[in-house]
């Protein structure tokens, strides 16, 4: 019987993110994802011809957002605190996908995700560094990496109260301006 008023693709993505984050990308089969949401494996293949295609559909919106953020910052430089807050919000919006990528490092390399992430992240690092001195760039990488790690490592129930503390810590990592 057809499943009326159900966004099957959204259900597949939600189940995949959860299973990939908890069990690992390589240890999760498309059959398990299909079973999780109560569809046949054939129905899942109708929406996603492969696990890599499903992963791409999970990651592409995050990469698009990273690209847009980097482009916007290159065109419209932001105050340091505003940039850090925007990056926190970006990471928070994409926290489940970031968790999948952190917990499944091997998949990042074989799908080309790493290269794209690094490319756009370098643009954000440069916008935050504000100069070419190696120390400025290192502090920018540490500040943004710390924000991203806080979103990935803390549980969902802890995140709502962490934004200000995390952004404050990132500002301190940047040092005096």
trRosetta pair geometry for C-beta under 8 A, 3 or more apart (Angstrom, degrees):
i j d omega theta_ij theta_ji phi_ij phi_ji
3 6 4.2 -34 136 30 111 141
3 8 6.7 112 70 -72 133 105
3 39 7.5 -75 -14 -88 143 101
6 11 6.7 -3 172 -25 103 137
7 10 3.9 32 114 18 118 118
7 11 6.5 151 92 -17 66 84
8 11 5.5 -55 -147 38 35 113
8 12 6.2 39 153 -23 68 104
8 37 7.4 126 -148 137 72 143
8 39 6.5 70 -146 -65 118 156
8 43 7.0 -96 -170 158 149 111
8 47 6.2 -149 114 -61 109 148
9 12 5.6 -52 -148 34 31 113
9 13 6.4 32 153 -18 64 104
9 47 5.2 -173 -93 -157 83 135
9 57 7.8 -99 -174 164 107 152
10 13 5.7 -52 -148 36 32 111
10 14 6.3 32 155 -19 65 106
11 14 5.8 -54 -145 37 31 110
11 15 6.3 26 158 -14 65 108
11 37 4.5 114 149 -139 119 143
11 39 8.0 119 99 -14 132 125
12 15 6.0 -59 -147 40 28 107
12 16 6.0 28 156 -21 65 111
12 33 6.2 60 -151 157 76 120
12 34 8.0 0 -114 -86 96 56
12 37 6.4 -93 -78 8 54 159
12 39 7.9 -47 -76 37 98 140
12 44 6.1 142 -118 -131 128 90
12 47 5.9 168 1 96 163 149
12 48 6.6 -178 150 -6 150 127
12 54 6.8 -106 146 -133 114 118
13 16 5.7 -58 -144 38 28 112
13 17 6.3 28 160 -20 65 105
13 54 7.4 -171 -97 -167 63 89
13 57 6.5 -107 -96 115 111 111
13 58 5.9 161 -148 -89 95 87
14 17 6.1 -52 -147 33 27 108
14 18 6.5 24 156 -14 61 109
15 18 5.9 -61 -151 40 31 110
15 19 6.1 19 158 -10 68 112
15 33 5.0 131 114 -153 119 78
15 36 4.2 146 -150 98 133 138
15 37 5.1 -110 -38 -42 149 106
16 19 6.0 -61 -140 44 28 103
16 20 5.7 26 163 -18 67 112
16 28 7.4 134 -143 132 64 146
16 33 5.3 14 -78 -123 77 135
16 54 5.5 -150 -122 158 164 127
16 55 7.7 -141 161 -77 135 57
16 58 6.4 -128 102 -63 125 137
17 20 6.0 -55 -137 40 24 108
17 21 6.1 20 162 -16 61 112
17 58 6.1 162 -76 -138 94 134
17 96 4.6 41 172 149 134 122
17 97 6.5 -67 -124 -75 116 60
17 100 6.0 -99 -144 -52 67 132
18 21 6.1 -63 -148 38 23 107
18 22 6.1 5 162 -5 63 115
18 36 7.9 173 72 -174 123 156
18 96 7.7 -35 -67 -160 55 124
19 22 6.0 -63 -136 46 28 100
19 23 5.3 -23 -177 27 70 116
19 28 4.4 119 139 -126 114 142
19 32 6.3 148 -148 118 155 118
19 33 6.1 -131 27 -86 153 81
19 36 6.7 -127 -51 -50 128 158
20 23 7.2 -63 -108 57 15 77
20 24 6.8 -25 -160 158 50 12
20 25 4.9 27 -143 -83 100 67
20 28 5.6 -100 -80 24 57 152
20 55 7.6 128 -107 -102 157 94
20 58 7.9 151 28 87 157 177
20 100 4.5 28 114 -133 119 114
20 103 7.7 140 142 80 72 115
20 104 6.3 -50 176 -28 96 149
21 96 6.5 -87 -51 -165 147 75
21 99 4.7 30 -128 118 121 113
21 100 4.9 -80 -72 -79 78 69
21 103 5.9 101 -146 39 54 147
23 27 4.7 -126 151 95 95 116
23 28 5.1 118 84 -64 122 96
24 27 4.1 65 69 21 107 108
24 28 6.5 177 82 -15 52 91
24 103 6.7 -125 -98 138 66 102
24 104 5.7 139 -150 -93 67 100
25 28 6.3 -70 -148 35 23 104
25 51 7.4 129 -177 159 90 126
25 55 6.9 34 -137 -93 127 132
25 100 7.0 86 -63 -176 101 98
25 104 4.2 81 -5 -148 112 152
25 106 7.7 -148 57 71 123 93
25 107 4.5 27 52 -52 166 148
26 104 7.4 163 -7 -142 82 109
26 106 7.1 5 -36 74 126 133
26 107 7.4 -159 -42 -59 83 105
28 32 5.6 -117 -161 68 72 135
28 33 6.7 70 164 -49 109 95
28 51 7.9 148 95 -138 88 132
29 32 4.8 104 58 1 78 98
29 33 7.3 -140 100 -1 48 84
29 51 7.9 -93 -149 -78 38 133
30 33 5.5 -51 -151 36 40 114
30 34 6.2 43 150 -21 69 104
30 41 6.2 92 117 -144 100 93
30 44 5.5 167 175 118 103 142
30 45 7.2 71 155 -66 148 78
30 48 7.4 -156 -128 90 123 114
30 51 5.8 -131 -58 -73 100 90
30 54 7.5 161 -105 -14 99 150
31 34 5.6 -55 -149 37 31 112
31 35 6.3 31 153 -19 65 106
31 41 5.1 -24 -102 -90 71 121
32 35 5.7 -52 -144 37 32 112
32 36 6.4 42 152 -30 63 102
33 36 5.6 -48 -152 25 31 118
33 37 7.1 1 160 4 62 104
33 44 6.3 116 95 -132 106 150
33 54 7.7 50 143 -163 177 166
34 37 6.7 -77 -156 47 29 89
34 39 5.1 -97 -158 79 83 78
34 40 6.2 -20 178 138 135 16
34 41 4.8 -144 8 -85 168 52
34 43 6.8 129 -138 63 113 92
34 44 4.3 -102 -83 -29 105 136
35 38 7.4 35 -169 -74 32 34
39 43 4.0 -105 169 81 115 138
39 44 5.9 136 98 -49 119 81
40 43 4.6 104 55 0 78 99
40 44 7.2 -140 98 -1 47 83
41 44 5.6 -52 -153 36 38 113
41 45 6.3 39 149 -19 68 104
42 45 5.6 -53 -147 38 33 112
42 46 6.7 48 148 -32 62 96
43 46 5.4 -40 -156 18 36 120
43 47 7.3 21 151 -6 61 101
44 47 6.1 -65 -161 41 37 102
44 48 6.2 -35 165 46 75 95
45 48 6.8 -82 -123 75 30 55
45 49 6.1 53 -164 -117 75 42
48 51 7.6 70 141 -91 125 26
48 53 4.8 172 -162 94 83 109
48 54 4.2 41 -163 -67 157 90
48 57 6.9 -108 -103 6 115 141
49 53 5.3 67 51 6 75 158
50 53 4.6 104 55 2 78 100
50 54 7.2 -138 99 -2 47 85
51 54 5.5 -51 -152 36 38 114
51 55 6.3 41 149 -20 67 103
52 55 5.5 -50 -146 36 35 113
52 56 6.3 40 153 -22 65 102
52 111 6.1 -179 -146 -110 100 111
53 56 5.6 -49 -148 33 32 114
53 57 6.6 33 151 -19 63 104
54 57 5.7 -55 -152 35 32 111
54 58 6.6 32 149 -18 64 105
55 58 5.6 -57 -153 35 35 112
55 59 6.0 18 157 -9 70 113
55 107 6.6 -124 -149 174 157 131
55 111 6.3 -95 110 -111 134 163
56 59 5.9 -64 -137 46 29 101
56 60 5.7 40 166 -38 69 108
56 111 7.1 -157 -74 -174 84 127
57 60 6.3 -33 -125 19 24 116
58 61 7.8 -76 174 27 25 97
58 62 7.8 5 141 -2 60 114
58 97 5.4 171 156 -111 96 109
58 100 7.0 -2 136 53 144 162
59 62 5.6 -67 -162 42 48 111
59 63 5.9 41 149 -19 82 109
59 97 5.9 153 -98 -168 57 128
59 101 7.4 97 -109 -69 113 117
59 111 7.7 116 30 121 162 142
59 113 5.6 -69 -178 -117 157 124
60 63 5.6 -57 -141 41 33 109
60 64 6.1 37 158 -22 68 105
61 64 5.5 -51 -144 36 32 114
61 65 6.3 34 155 -20 64 105
61 94 7.5 -174 104 -104 91 111
61 97 8.0 179 67 -35 92 163
62 65 5.7 -55 -151 36 31 112
62 66 6.4 32 151 -20 65 105
62 94 4.1 103 -113 -141 109 145
62 97 4.9 -146 -40 93 147 150
62 98 7.3 173 -146 -54 152 77
63 66 5.5 -50 -145 35 34 113
63 67 6.3 37 153 -19 65 104
63 113 7.3 -129 -71 -145 130 79
63 116 5.2 13 -145 132 132 130
63 117 6.7 -93 -108 -77 92 69
63 120 7.0 148 -161 9 69 150
64 67 5.7 -53 -149 37 31 112
64 68 6.3 30 153 -18 65 107
65 68 5.7 -53 -144 38 31 111
65 69 6.2 33 156 -20 65 106
65 90 5.9 166 143 -146 120 102
65 93 7.1 -140 -169 92 168 134
65 94 6.6 -172 59 -46 147 134
66 69 5.8 -53 -146 36 29 111
66 70 6.4 29 155 -17 63 107
66 90 7.1 110 -87 175 64 138
66 117 6.6 3 114 -131 173 62
66 120 4.2 104 133 115 104 144
66 121 6.6 -34 -172 -61 127 69
66 124 7.5 -84 -165 -27 82 133
67 70 5.9 -57 -148 38 29 109
67 71 6.2 25 156 -16 65 109
67 120 4.9 -93 -82 -109 56 137
68 71 5.8 -56 -143 39 29 110
68 72 6.1 30 157 -20 65 109
69 72 5.8 -56 -144 37 27 110
69 73 6.3 24 158 -16 64 109
69 86 6.6 162 -142 143 116 118
69 87 7.3 116 174 -92 149 67
69 90 5.8 -14 -67 -87 156 151
69 120 7.6 85 61 168 89 114
69 124 6.3 14 118 -87 107 120
70 73 5.9 -59 -146 39 28 108
70 74 6.3 29 155 -22 64 107
70 120 4.6 -148 -14 -165 148 79
70 121 7.6 -102 -77 -67 127 16
70 123 3.4 72 -163 90 119 132
70 124 5.1 -90 -96 -48 83 80
70 127 7.4 -172 -142 -13 60 131
71 74 5.7 -54 -148 34 31 112
71 75 6.4 18 157 -9 65 111
71 123 7.5 10 -55 148 43 156
72 75 6.0 -65 -148 44 29 104
72 76 5.8 -33 174 40 69 103
73 76 6.9 -75 -119 69 23 63
73 77 6.6 52 -175 -111 65 42
73 78 6.0 -64 -123 4 86 103
73 83 6.4 72 -121 -122 126 110
73 123 7.0 138 70 140 113 95
73 124 6.1 86 42 -114 158 65
73 127 4.0 4 147 -124 124 170
74 123 6.0 -50 -55 -173 115 114
74 127 6.4 -108 -72 -77 54 116
77 127 6.4 -173 -122 -156 77 97
78 82 4.2 -122 172 93 115 116
78 83 4.4 149 83 -61 120 85
78 86 6.8 38 100 2 176 139
78 127 7.4 46 31 159 86 124
79 82 4.5 85 59 9 85 109
79 83 7.0 -157 87 -10 40 87
80 83 5.8 -59 -150 35 29 110
80 84 6.4 25 156 -15 65 108
80 128 6.9 87 -131 -145 78 77
80 171 6.6 104 132 -118 121 89
80 174 6.5 -169 -163 99 138 173
80 177 6.4 -144 -33 -63 152 160
81 84 5.8 -56 -148 39 32 110
81 85 6.2 31 155 -18 66 107
81 167 6.7 70 -151 167 76 122
81 171 6.5 3 -91 -86 79 127
82 85 5.8 -56 -145 38 30 110
82 86 6.2 31 155 -20 64 106
83 86 5.7 -55 -148 36 29 111
83 87 6.4 27 154 -17 64 106
83 124 7.7 158 -176 -165 111 88
83 127 6.4 -171 -133 121 145 112
83 128 5.6 -177 126 -92 147 89
84 87 5.7 -55 -147 37 31 110
84 88 6.4 35 152 -21 65 103
84 128 7.6 91 -66 -121 77 124
84 143 6.7 -75 -108 160 112 118
84 144 7.8 -136 -118 -89 73 67
84 147 6.6 -174 -163 -71 82 147
84 167 4.8 125 127 -142 121 90
84 170 4.9 161 -143 98 132 139
84 171 6.5 -95 -16 -60 169 80
85 88 5.6 -49 -148 34 33 114
85 89 6.4 33 153 -18 64 106
85 163 7.4 53 -133 178 81 109
85 167 5.6 16 -77 -111 70 146
86 89 5.7 -55 -149 38 32 112
86 90 6.3 37 151 -22 65 104
87 90 5.4 -48 -146 34 34 116
87 91 6.4 33 155 -16 65 104
87 124 6.6 117 -96 -179 120 139
87 144 5.7 -84 174 -130 158 91
87 147 5.5 81 114 100 110 157
87 148 7.7 -66 159 -57 105 83
88 91 5.9 -58 -150 39 29 108
88 92 6.1 29 153 -20 65 109
88 147 5.1 -106 -85 -165 76 123
88 151 7.1 164 -154 -58 64 120
88 163 5.6 116 148 -139 148 84
88 166 6.1 130 -114 98 128 126
88 167 5.9 -68 -35 -69 147 98
89 92 5.6 -53 -143 37 31 113
89 93 6.3 36 155 -23 64 104
90 93 5.8 -56 -151 33 28 112
90 94 6.5 -9 161 12 63 111
91 94 6.3 -77 -145 56 28 87
91 95 6.3 63 152 -79 66 76
91 98 6.3 18 -155 -39 79 164
91 147 6.0 164 8 134 155 94
91 148 5.0 -153 -115 -111 141 62
91 151 4.1 169 137 13 115 164
91 152 7.7 -80 -179 -38 114 79
92 95 5.6 -8 -147 -41 32 114
92 151 5.5 -130 -77 -128 58 127
92 159 6.6 139 -126 177 107 134
92 163 7.7 -21 -56 -90 146 103
94 97 4.9 -50 -178 47 88 112
94 98 5.5 95 119 -28 88 99
95 98 5.5 -57 -143 40 32 114
95 99 6.2 37 157 -24 67 103
95 151 4.9 -126 -108 162 105 106
95 152 6.6 -172 -153 -86 81 51
95 156 7.8 143 107 -93 149 83
95 159 7.6 -45 -92 -103 166 159
96 99 5.6 -49 -150 32 32 114
96 100 6.7 36 149 -20 62 100
97 100 5.5 -48 -152 31 37 114
97 101 6.5 34 151 -17 66 104
98 101 5.7 -57 -148 38 33 110
98 102 6.2 31 155 -18 68 107
98 148 6.6 -144 -160 -168 145 94
98 151 6.6 42 78 104 153 114
98 152 5.2 -110 125 -87 112 104
99 102 5.8 -54 -142 38 30 109
99 103 6.1 14 163 -5 65 114
99 152 5.4 162 -86 -145 69 83
100 103 6.3 -70 -145 47 23 99
100 104 5.8 -20 169 20 65 121
101 104 6.4 -77 -129 58 21 85
101 105 7.6 66 167 -93 58 46
101 107 7.4 -120 -123 80 58 103
101 108 5.4 79 -159 -81 91 113
101 113 6.7 -133 -123 129 121 148
101 117 7.9 119 -173 -66 158 160
102 105 7.3 -1 -167 -66 28 81
102 152 5.2 79 -9 -167 160 147
104 107 4.4 7 139 18 111 119
104 108 7.1 140 104 -27 73 83
105 108 5.5 -47 -158 20 44 118
105 109 7.3 35 154 -13 68 101
106 109 6.3 -60 -162 35 37 106
106 110 6.6 12 157 -3 71 112
107 110 6.2 -67 -141 46 35 98
107 111 5.9 14 170 -6 71 120
107 113 7.5 27 127 17 75 135
108 111 6.9 -76 -146 42 17 98
108 113 4.9 -94 -148 71 62 115
108 114 4.6 83 151 -56 98 96
108 117 7.7 -41 -160 14 112 141
109 113 7.9 -61 -41 46 17 83
109 114 5.6 4 -89 -4 52 137
112 115 5.6 -45 -168 34 68 114
112 116 6.5 61 142 -15 82 104
113 116 6.1 -69 -158 42 35 106
113 117 6.0 31 154 -20 73 111
114 117 5.8 -59 -145 38 29 109
114 118 6.0 25 161 -17 67 110
115 118 6.0 -57 -144 38 26 108
115 119 6.3 30 157 -24 62 107
116 119 5.7 -52 -148 31 30 114
116 120 6.7 14 162 -5 64 106
117 120 6.5 -68 -152 43 28 97
117 121 5.8 23 157 -17 67 118
118 121 5.7 -59 -136 43 28 111
118 122 6.2 38 160 -30 64 102
119 122 6.1 -55 -157 24 24 112
119 123 7.4 22 148 -16 57 101
120 123 5.7 -48 -161 28 42 114
120 124 6.9 37 146 -13 67 102
121 124 5.6 -54 -153 38 41 110
121 125 6.2 48 147 -24 70 103
121 144 7.2 159 -164 129 99 148
122 125 5.4 -48 -144 35 34 116
122 126 6.3 37 155 -21 65 103
123 126 5.7 -51 -148 34 30 111
123 127 6.6 31 152 -19 63 104
124 127 5.6 -50 -148 34 34 112
124 128 6.4 28 154 -14 65 108
124 144 6.4 116 119 -114 117 156
125 128 5.9 -65 -152 42 29 106
125 129 6.0 31 154 -26 68 109
125 137 6.3 52 156 -153 113 78
125 140 4.6 119 -160 122 71 123
125 141 5.6 16 -128 -74 127 71
125 144 6.4 -108 -89 15 75 147
126 129 5.6 -50 -137 32 30 113
126 137 7.5 -6 -93 -112 56 95
126 140 7.6 130 -57 125 16 166
127 130 7.6 22 165 -64 31 61
128 140 4.1 141 95 -138 111 112
128 143 6.6 -149 161 73 146 133
128 144 6.6 177 13 -46 165 114
128 174 7.3 -113 166 -106 103 126
129 132 7.8 87 129 -79 129 22
129 133 7.9 -166 174 56 110 69
129 136 4.2 99 -169 137 91 99
129 137 4.7 2 -111 -87 148 54
129 139 7.3 127 -115 64 76 86
129 140 4.1 -78 -66 -26 78 146
130 136 6.4 -112 59 -173 73 135
130 177 7.5 52 50 -143 161 108
131 136 4.5 105 64 12 98 174
132 136 7.3 66 60 52 11 130
132 137 7.7 4 -160 -41 32 113
133 136 4.5 91 67 -1 90 106
133 137 7.3 -168 91 -5 49 84
134 137 5.7 -60 -152 38 37 110
134 138 6.2 37 153 -22 71 106
135 138 5.6 -52 -144 35 33 112
135 139 6.3 32 158 -18 66 105
136 139 6.0 -58 -151 37 28 108
136 140 6.4 29 152 -19 64 107
137 140 5.6 -54 -149 35 33 113
137 141 6.4 34 153 -19 66 104
138 141 5.8 -54 -150 35 31 111
138 142 6.3 29 153 -17 65 107
139 142 5.7 -54 -145 39 33 111
139 143 6.2 35 155 -22 66 106
139 173 5.7 165 -163 142 81 77
139 174 4.9 110 150 -124 121 44
139 175 5.9 -73 -132 6 155 103
140 143 5.7 -53 -144 35 30 111
140 144 6.3 17 162 -7 65 108
140 174 6.9 49 -80 -109 55 94
141 144 6.3 -61 -144 44 26 100
141 145 5.7 25 159 -17 64 117
142 145 5.8 -58 -136 43 24 111
142 146 6.1 30 160 -25 62 108
142 173 4.8 -143 110 177 110 133
143 146 5.9 -57 -151 32 23 112
143 147 6.8 23 153 -17 60 103
143 170 3.9 89 -163 -165 88 86
143 171 7.4 82 -136 -57 126 23
143 173 4.4 177 -80 82 79 123
143 174 5.2 15 -64 -55 146 89
144 147 5.7 -51 -152 33 36 111
144 148 6.3 33 153 -16 67 106
144 170 7.2 76 -64 -144 34 127
145 148 5.7 -55 -146 40 33 111
145 149 6.0 33 156 -19 67 108
146 149 5.7 -53 -141 38 29 110
146 150 6.3 34 157 -24 63 103
146 166 7.1 179 131 -163 93 86
146 169 6.2 -121 143 115 143 113
146 170 5.6 -177 75 -89 119 83
146 173 6.2 160 5 -30 149 160
147 150 5.9 -54 -152 30 29 112
147 151 6.8 25 153 -15 62 105
147 166 5.6 104 -118 158 70 116
147 167 7.2 43 -104 -85 115 57
147 170 5.3 7 -53 -73 102 141
148 151 6.0 -59 -156 36 32 109
148 152 6.3 23 153 -13 67 111
149 152 5.6 -61 -144 42 33 108
149 153 5.5 14 167 -8 72 118
150 153 6.4 -62 -129 45 22 98
150 154 5.8 4 178 -4 63 117
150 162 6.1 -171 164 155 123 137
150 166 4.6 -166 85 -117 170 130
151 154 7.0 -58 -126 41 15 95
151 159 6.8 55 -129 -123 63 121
151 166 8.0 75 -47 -150 75 168
154 158 4.3 -111 175 88 111 127
154 159 5.6 145 104 -72 118 73
154 162 6.1 115 73 -44 171 165
155 158 4.9 89 59 8 76 104
155 159 7.3 -129 98 -25 40 88
156 159 5.8 -43 -149 10 34 120
157 160 7.9 -43 -174 9 33 100
158 161 7.1 -79 -178 47 51 94
158 162 6.2 47 141 -37 82 124
159 162 5.4 -71 -145 28 39 118
159 163 7.8 57 171 -47 70 78
160 163 7.6 -37 -176 -13 31 102
161 164 7.9 -50 178 30 52 96
161 165 7.6 32 139 3 73 118
162 165 5.5 -73 -155 52 54 107
162 166 5.1 50 153 -25 90 112
163 166 6.0 -64 -145 39 22 107
163 167 6.2 14 162 -13 63 111
164 167 6.0 -58 -143 40 28 106
164 168 6.1 32 156 -22 64 108
165 168 5.6 -53 -146 36 29 115
165 169 6.4 29 155 -18 63 106
166 169 5.7 -54 -149 36 31 110
166 170 6.4 31 152 -19 64 105
167 170 5.5 -51 -146 36 34 113
167 171 6.4 39 152 -22 64 102
168 171 5.7 -53 -152 33 31 113
168 172 6.6 30 151 -18 64 104
169 172 5.6 -52 -150 35 34 112
169 173 6.5 40 149 -24 65 102
170 173 5.5 -49 -150 30 35 115
170 174 6.9 38 150 -22 62 100
171 174 5.7 -54 -158 29 35 113
172 175 7.6 44 175 -70 39 36
174 177 6.8 5 132 -62 117 101
